[in-house]
Amino acid sequence: MNKQNSLSSTVAARIRAVVAAKRLTVSTVSGFLNISVDAVKRRLRGEVEFSLSQIEAFAEYTGYQPEAFLDPQFVLTSQEVAA
């Protein structure tokens, strides 16, 4: 996968940001995406693309709209920004 400015790498970076901001474990993400921990790690590193259904499940769990991960103006919600 080409990691340079691809949509899938952008989505992975945004999901990593939310994982960090919400202090989610890879195991937790694995549970609600219903995939293995290794599969989550590959997606977070950008080696494998997140499917649309996985983006939707992640957004639902974290309180985002799925399209937010595709929006050019993505911003973490204020409650997630660390002080």
C-alpha positions as CSV (number, residue, x, y, z in Angstrom):
1,M,0.0,0.0,0.0
2,N,1.3,3.5,-0.8
3,K,1.5,5.3,2.5
4,Q,2.1,8.7,1.0
5,N,-1.0,10.8,1.3
6,S,-3.4,8.0,0.5
7,L,-6.9,8.0,1.9
8,S,-6.3,4.8,3.7
9,S,-3.2,6.1,5.5
10,T,-5.1,9.3,6.4
11,V,-7.9,7.2,7.9
12,A,-5.4,5.0,9.8
13,A,-3.6,8.2,11.2
14,R,-7.0,9.6,12.4
15,I,-8.0,6.4,14.0
16,R,-4.6,6.2,15.7
17,A,-5.2,9.7,17.0
18,V,-8.5,8.8,18.5
19,V,-7.2,5.6,20.0
20,A,-4.5,7.6,21.7
21,A,-6.8,10.5,22.8
22,K,-9.3,8.1,24.3
23,R,-6.6,5.9,25.7
24,L,-8.0,2.8,24.0
25,T,-6.0,-0.4,24.1
26,V,-5.5,-2.4,20.9
27,S,-7.3,-5.3,22.7
28,T,-10.3,-3.1,23.2
29,V,-10.3,-2.0,19.6
30,S,-9.9,-5.7,18.6
31,G,-13.0,-6.6,20.6
32,F,-15.4,-4.1,19.1
33,L,-14.1,-4.5,15.6
34,N,-14.3,-8.3,16.0
35,I,-10.8,-8.9,14.6
36,S,-7.6,-10.1,16.1
37,V,-5.1,-7.9,18.0
38,D,-2.6,-8.5,15.2
39,A,-5.1,-7.5,12.6
40,V,-5.8,-4.2,14.4
41,K,-2.0,-3.5,14.7
42,R,-1.6,-4.0,10.9
43,R,-4.4,-1.6,10.2
44,L,-3.1,1.0,12.7
45,R,0.3,0.8,11.1
46,G,-1.3,1.3,7.6
47,E,-0.2,-2.1,6.3
48,V,-3.8,-3.2,5.8
49,E,-6.7,-0.9,5.0
50,F,-9.6,-0.4,7.4
51,S,-12.8,-1.6,5.7
52,L,-15.8,0.8,5.6
53,S,-17.6,-1.4,8.1
54,Q,-14.7,-1.3,10.5
55,I,-14.5,2.5,10.2
56,E,-18.3,2.6,10.9
57,A,-17.9,0.4,14.0
58,F,-14.9,2.4,15.2
59,A,-16.9,5.6,14.8
60,E,-19.9,4.3,16.5
61,Y,-17.8,3.1,19.5
62,T,-15.9,6.3,19.8
63,G,-18.8,8.7,19.2
64,Y,-17.8,10.0,15.8
65,Q,-19.7,10.0,12.5
66,P,-18.0,7.6,10.1
67,E,-17.5,10.2,7.5
68,A,-15.5,12.3,10.0
69,F,-12.5,10.0,9.3
70,L,-12.7,10.9,5.6
71,D,-13.3,14.6,6.1
72,P,-10.4,16.9,5.1
73,Q,-11.1,19.0,8.2
74,F,-11.0,16.3,10.8
75,V,-10.6,17.5,14.4
76,L,-10.5,15.6,17.6
77,T,-13.4,16.6,19.8
78,S,-12.5,19.1,22.5
79,Q,-13.1,16.5,25.3
80,E,-10.4,14.3,23.9
81,V,-7.6,16.8,23.6
82,A,-5.2,16.2,26.4
83,A,-4.5,19.1,28.7
